[in-house]
Amino acid sequence: MGRFSETVKSRRSFLRLVSLGGAASLAAANPAWAKKKSKSADSISAPPPIKPRVLRPGDTVGLVAPASYTFDLWQLDDASARVEALGLQPKFGKHVRGRRGFLSGTDDERLEDLHSMFADRSVAAIFALQGGYGTPRLLDRLDYDLIRRNPKILLGYSDITGLHLAIGKKAGLVTFHGPNMVGALPPRTLELLKKALFVPEPIGEVTNPAEPDPLNVEFPLRTVAPGVARGRIVGGNLTLVSATMGTPYEIETKDRIVFLEDTGEAPYRIDRMLVQLRLAGKLQQAAGIVFGTCTDCGPGKSSFELSLSLSEVLEEQLGSLGKPVLAGLVFGHTKEKAILPIGVEAELDASAHHVTITEAATLPA
């Protein structure tokens, strides 16, 4: 989330300041579904998945700021350079330099940028500049018909999870959980991104960075519960998954491989959000679960002796589900990032520490 994230340890402080506005009904987003009725968000039938076109060198990428503002506007130059390093041409949204409190402009302005990029036929993909907070305010006003008519690669993580959840559920578009452009894009992640966005084939196995010292492992993968599962990918940032529960945009987990990650959350808060998902039946419905590397998720100094560790929380909340569960995959709030196409088929072998994307996420050009 760039320098802005250094001043805010977690999204929890944002969520105390704002509340999620009223959500539009499914029929309001798409009148064709108006006759479909259900008693819960989980029983709503998702539209058939659609895939965006693969990128080609020289394509134009729209850069948008649907969440928090960019504190240092010089970072926009860095974002432009990262897009160009992919062999693409950057096009900034009209309002990316805006600011309204903790947001990158008003809700209307941020919506305008998103809608404009989807409608612009010269734009082949849309990359988020950063996360922070703000996407939940937009979900009941997004034009899902427009998005479905103009399928494009949407890339981002953190607060962008709000868009992944809503667009996947209401428009059926495969989106990409990966780096925001205001933030690090190290060589390994750059190559992974090229493979994911430029090659219309399954990504294959998703791995952690190589370990130079096998006796001092920096990116360990842990089996929380053994087993093998297959299903479509869903998930993202745990805080956003929790924040959208009880809305028309809440996560669909039935028969899915659920990926979750977070940053700056103490173990008891991770526990609280996982308990919420368990009480809602979301964890039980999943085919399997992958929990990422949770950065800065240790207990505070004052509660160190009283706290459960993160590993204890994961074992208690996820280990007894009777589902394959793997922990430690490097994606989300980490310097290196795996690229996860949300909505495509994957296989999880928690026993062997393997995650494999088995379906192409893009269509040939």
N, C-alpha and C positions, 0 to 999 in steps of 0.2 A: 504493500500500500504506500511505498515511498516514505519521505520524511514525515508526512502527516501521521503515519502509524507510530512514529517514535514518541509522539506526545500523547497517544491514547493506547493503553496496554490491551484493551479489549473492546469489542463492540458493545459490551454490556453498558458502558457509560452512555453510549448513544441511545440505546434502547430505553434507558430511563427518561430520556428527554423527549422522545417522540413515541407516538403509538401508531400502529398500522391502521390506515384509513379503511373505510368500508369497502369491501370487495365487490366487484361487479359479478353478477351471476353468469353462469356459463352461457345462458341464452343471450345475454347482452353482448358477450364477446363474439358469438357466432349464432345468428338467428336460426340457422339450419338445425341447431341442436336444441331449440327451445322446447321441443316436445319430450326430450329425454329428461326423466325425473329420477332422483335417487335420494336416499335418506342420508347419505354421507358422501364426502368428497372422494373417498376411496372407491366408491361404486360407480363413479362417473367413467364412462368408456372414453379412453383417450383416442384422439384421431389417429389414423394410420401414420406411422413415422415417415417423415420425408427427409431427404438428405441434400445438403448443399453441394454445389459444384466444386470440384477440386481447384486449387489455385494454380495459376501459371505465372512464370516470371514476368514482371512488368505490370501485373494486375494492381489495381488501386484498392487500398484498404482504408475504410473509414475509421477514424479514431474518435471515440466518444468518452464522456465522463458522466455516467449515469448515477454516480454515487457522490463521494466526497470530492472536494475541490483539490486542485494541485497547489500545494503550499508554495513551492518554488517553481515559477513558470519557466525558468530555464530548463527544467526537467522535460518540458515538451520537446525541446531540441533533441534531448537524449532519446525520447520515445520515437521521434522521427528517424533517428539514426538506426534504431533497432529494427524498425520496419524495413528500412532500406537494406539492412544486412540480410534480410530474407529475400532480397531481390524484388521488393514490392514498392509501390509508390504510396506515401501517406497522404491522407486528406483529412484535415481536422474538422470536427463538428463546429458549427457556428458559435456554440456557447461553451466550449471547453475551458475558456479562460474566465468564465463567470464564477460568481460566488454569492451564495446566500447563507450566511451563518456557516454551518459545517458542510453545506451542500455545494455542489458545483453548478450553481444557478438555481432558478426556480424549478418546480416540477414541470411546468409548461415548457421551459427551455430545454430541459434534459430529455423530455419526451419528444420535442421537436427534432432534436439531433438524432435520436434513435430512429424515429419514423422516417426522417429524411434520408438516412443512410440505407435503410431497407428499400425505400422507394427509388433511390438513385441507381439507374441501370449501369452507370459507369463504375459503381462500387461493387467489388467482388466479395468482400469480407468486412466484418466489423470487429475491431479489437477494442477492448476497454483499456482506458489509461490507468485506472486504479480502482480499488474498492473503497473500504471505509464504512460508510452508511448512506443509504438513500434509495436503493432499488425497490424495497418494499412499498414505498410511497407511489410507485409508478404502475404496479402490477394490475390494478383495476382499471387503468386507463390505456394500457397498451392496445394497439390495433392488431390483434392476433390474425385477423383475415389478411391484412397487409403483409405480415411476416410470412404467413403460409404461402401467399402468392409469390413472394420474392425470397425463396430460401437462400440464405447466405451463411457462411461460416461466422459464428459468433464465438469469440474467444475471451476468456477472463476467469478470475477466481475471486475468493473472498466474498464480498458483498454481491458480486456478480452472480453468486449462487441463486439469488432471488430471481434473476432473469432465466437462468438455466431451468429452475423448477417450473416457473410459470410458462415459459415458451415451450418447453418440452411437453407440458401437460395440455396446454390450450391450443397450441399450433402444431404440435407433433414434430417439431424440427430437431434434428440432431445438432447439438451444440458441443463446444469444446471447453473443458476445464483445463486451463493452462495459464501461462504468465500474462499479467497485465504489462502494458508497455512502459509505465512509470515504475521501474523496478529492474532488478538484475536479470540479465539474459545471458548466462554463461555459455561457453561453447557447446557443452554437452546438451543443454536444454535447447539451444538454437538448432542443433542437428535433429533432435527429437521433434521439434516443431516443424521443421522442413518435411520430415518424413510423414508426419500426421496430416499436414495441410496440402502437400504437393503430390502425394502418391495415392491414387484411388484404390488402395488395397488395405487389408487388415493390418493394423499396426503390429500385431504379434505380441510377443512377451514384453511386459512392462517390468523393468528392473530398477533397482537402486544403483546409485553411483558405485564405481569400483572401490574396494577397500585396500588402501596401500599397506595397512598394517593389520593382518588377520587377528592379532592378539589384542588389538585396541580398536574394535569395530565402531565406526561412527554412525553407520546406517543399518542397525540390526533389524532383521525381520523376525517376528515372533509368531508362533502358532498359538493362538488363544484357544481355539477349538479345531480339531482336525476334520478333514473331509474335503470333498470336491463338490462344486456347485457351478451351474451354468445359468445365465440369464442376462437381461439387458442391464446396462450400467445406469445408475441413478445416484444422486447425492451431491456432495460438495461440502461447504462450510457448515459445521454442526449448529452454530448459533443461528444461521439463517434458516436451516431446516427446522429448528425449534421455533423460531419466530413466526413461521408461516403455518404452523399447525393450527387446525381449526378454521382455516381459510380455504377458498376454492383452489388455492395453489399449493396445498400441502403435498408433501412427498408421497409418491406412489411406490410402495416397496414390494408388492406382491410378486413373488417369483423373480425378483431383481437381485443383482449384485449391488449392494449399497456401499458407497464410498463416503467416508466421513473424515473430516480433519478440522483443526481449529488452532488458535494461537492465543496466548495471554489469558487462559482460563484455568483457574485453580481446579484441582481434582474434584472438589465437591460440586463445582458448577458443571463440569463434564458429567459427573454422576447425575445431577439433577436433570440435565437435558436428555441423557440416555434413559433415565427412568420415565421421563415424559413420553419418549418414543415407545418404550416398552408398554406403558399403561395404555397407549393408543393402539397397541397391537402391531406397530410398524416393524419392530425388530423381529417379532415372531413370523411375520408374513414374508420376510426376506428369504431369498435362496441362500445368500451368504453375505458376509460383511467384511469390508476392508477398512481398518482404521489407520489413518496416516500418522505422520510424525507430528506430534502436537508440540510446537515450539513454545517455550516459556509457560509451560502448563504445570509447573511444580507448585507446591504449597507456599504461602507467604511465610516469612520468617516467624511471625507470631504464632502461626498455627502448625509449624513443621512437625512437632511431636504429636499433635492431635490428629493429623491428617492421614487419610489413606493415600497411598501412592497412586499415580495414574495407572500403573499396571494392575494394581489391586482392583481399581474401579472397573477396568476393562474385563478382568477375569470374572468379577461378580456380576456385571450387567450383561456381558456378551458371551461368556464362556459356558453358560448353562442353557443356552437357547436350543441346543441340538442342531446348530447350523455351523458350517465352516466359517471360522473367523481368523483373519490374518491382521497383524498389527505391524506398523513401522514402515509402510510404503511411503516413499518420498514424493509427495505432491502437495500443492497448496502453499502454505506459508513456510516455505523453505527456499533456500537460494537455488538449488537444483530442483527441477520440477518435472515429474512425469506428465504426459499429455493424455487426458482421458476424454474420449468422445462419448458424451452422455446420450444414451438412447440406443446404442448398438450392443450386440451380443458379446459376452466375454465369458471366460472360464476361470474360476478360482480354485486352486489346489492349495488349501491352507497348510496341509501336511508337508508339501514339498516347497512351500514358499513361492509359488508360481501364480502370476496373474497374466492372462493372455487375452488380448483383444482378437476375437475370431471373425469379426464382420467389418467390412469396409465402411467407413463413416462418410465418404464423399462419393460423388458420381464423376465419371470421366468428363473432361472438358468437351 
